[in-house]
Amino acid sequence: MSKINHIKHRRALDLVKPYIPGKTLWEVQKELRLDRVIKLASNENPIGPSTNALEVISNSLSTLNRYPDAHSVELKAAIASSLSLSTKQLIITNGADELITLISETYLEAEDEIIVPSPSFSEYDFGAHLMGAKVVPVPLDNHYQFNIDLIVSVVTDRTKLVYICSPNNPTGTYLPKSKLEELLQSLPDHILVVFDSAYSHFATNEDYTNGLEYVRAGFPIIVLQTFSKIYGLAGLRIGFGAAPRNIIQSILHVKEPFNVNNLAQAAAASAITDEEHIEKSKQVNTAGRDQLNKAFQELGLHYTESMSNFILVKFGPVAKEIYMQLLMKGIIVRYGNTWGMPEHIRISIGTPEENNILIEAISSILLTIQLKGETK
Ligand SMILES: *Cc1c(COP(=O)(O)O)cnc(C)c1O
C-alpha cells in the first residue's frame, strides 16, 4: 500500500546546503581496499584523546540509564576555573556546531543579516539560511587577512551577527588582538561578534587572542570553543560558548535540556585539566607544522602561513588531480572546492610519520604529473 503526499518543507530550507564532510577513514578503506588509510581532512587530533578522559568515560558508562545534567554543572565549574570566567558566562553544547545553530535561532529574524569574512566555516551560513536570514560575505584580502574597514562598511540596521573565525578555517590566518579591539570599538551596539576560536590552542604568535579577555571585560562578544580539536574528542560532540551573562541567558531559551550526553560532559571536564595531553598535542602540532611548511617550500608549493592545525596549500590547476591521487594512495585531505577554491587543498597536520608519508606521496605525484606534461 502507498499514498503520495504533498508535504512541503519551509521555503528557507531551499537555501540550506547540506554539509559535505571529508570522507571517513572506513569509507575510503572499503572503497579502495587499502590496508592503511591516513586521514588529514578534518583537523582532528592525530595523537588521540586524553587518556584521563578515556578513563573517566569508562567509569561513567554505568550512568547511561540516567539523563545527563541539563546544566552541565561540573563541566561548567571546570571550564570556569580553568578560564577565569563565571559559570553564568558559559553555555555547553553538542559541539560548537550546535552553538552556531542556537545563536542563529536566538538572534536572527527572517531578512536579518550576518557578516562572514570569506572563505570561512560553512556552518555560519547554514545557521543564517535556516532562519531565512541573509549572508553578507566579505572577502579576506589577498593574503587571507581580515579587512576590518570592509566589514564595518557593510553593516546595516539588519546586521545582527559578525562572525570572526580566528584562526580561520580553511586559511589558518587570524585576527590580531589590536584588530579585534578595533572591530569591537567600531561596531554599533546592536551587533554581536561571534568569535570562533576553535583552533586557539594551536596559535603561537604573540599578538593572537582567543577572545576570552573581551568576554571577561563585558564586550558584546561570544567566544566559541570546542573539545573536538586539541582535546581530541570530536566523536563525542561537545563544545561551549563564553559570553556576557545576558547573551548566555538569551541563548539558553533555545537550548534543548539534554543536548550534551553524560560521557561527553565527564570526558570534557577531565580533558580540560589534562595539561600533559594539551602540551603534547601543541608540541606535535607545532613541530608538524614546521615539518610540512619546510617540505612545501622545498617542493616550491605556495601555502598560507597557518596558526592552526591545518595548512592551505595552492597546487594550481592540478589540485583536483592531486587530491584524487592522494586518495588512491589512502591519504584523505580536503579539496578546496567546498570554499570555491578549486586550486587549493587543505591539509590537516598529522603525526611526524603521517606527515612524512604525505610529503613522499605529494612529491611522487608531482613528479609523475611533471613527467606526463613533458612527454605530451
Ligand atoms: C571544527 C570546528 C568547530 C567545532 O566543531 P564541533 O561541532 O565542536 O566539532 C567550530 N568552528 C570551526 C571553524 C571548526 O573548524
Ligand as a Chemical Component Dictionary entry (heavy atoms), coordinates in Angstrom:
data_LIG
# 
_chem_comp.id                   LIG 
_chem_comp.type                 NON-POLYMER 
_chem_comp.pdbx_formal_charge   0 
_chem_comp.three_letter_code    LIG 
# 
loop_
_chem_comp_atom.comp_id 
_chem_comp_atom.atom_id 
_chem_comp_atom.alt_atom_id 
_chem_comp_atom.type_symbol 
_chem_comp_atom.charge 
_chem_comp_atom.model_Cartn_x 
_chem_comp_atom.model_Cartn_y 
_chem_comp_atom.model_Cartn_z 
_chem_comp_atom.pdbx_ordinal 
LIG C1 C1 C 0 35.844 22.107 13.998 1  
LIG C2 C2 C 0 35.312 23.454 14.096 2  
LIG C3 C3 C 0 34.392 23.800 15.087 3  
LIG C4 C4 C 0 33.955 22.832 16.144 4  
LIG O1 O1 O 0 33.032 21.953 15.743 5  
LIG P1 P1 P 0 32.385 20.901 16.746 6  
LIG O2 O2 O 0 30.959 20.959 16.380 7  
LIG O3 O3 O 0 32.628 21.361 18.146 8  
LIG O4 O4 O 0 33.051 19.615 16.442 9  
LIG C5 C5 C 0 33.934 25.101 15.154 10 
LIG N1 N1 N 0 34.370 26.015 14.294 11 
LIG C6 C6 C 0 35.262 25.734 13.348 12 
LIG C7 C7 C 0 35.743 26.807 12.461 13 
LIG C8 C8 C 0 35.738 24.442 13.209 14 
LIG O5 O5 O 0 36.607 24.158 12.222 15 
# 
loop_
_chem_comp_bond.comp_id 
_chem_comp_bond.atom_id_1 
_chem_comp_bond.atom_id_2 
_chem_comp_bond.value_order 
_chem_comp_bond.pdbx_ordinal 
LIG C1 C2 SING 1  
LIG C2 C3 SING 2  
LIG C2 C8 DOUB 3  
LIG C3 C4 SING 4  
LIG C3 C5 DOUB 5  
LIG C4 O1 SING 6  
LIG O1 P1 SING 7  
LIG P1 O2 DOUB 8  
LIG P1 O3 SING 9  
LIG P1 O4 SING 10 
LIG C5 N1 SING 11 
LIG N1 C6 DOUB 12 
LIG C6 C7 SING 13 
LIG C6 C8 SING 14 
LIG C8 O5 SING 15 
# 
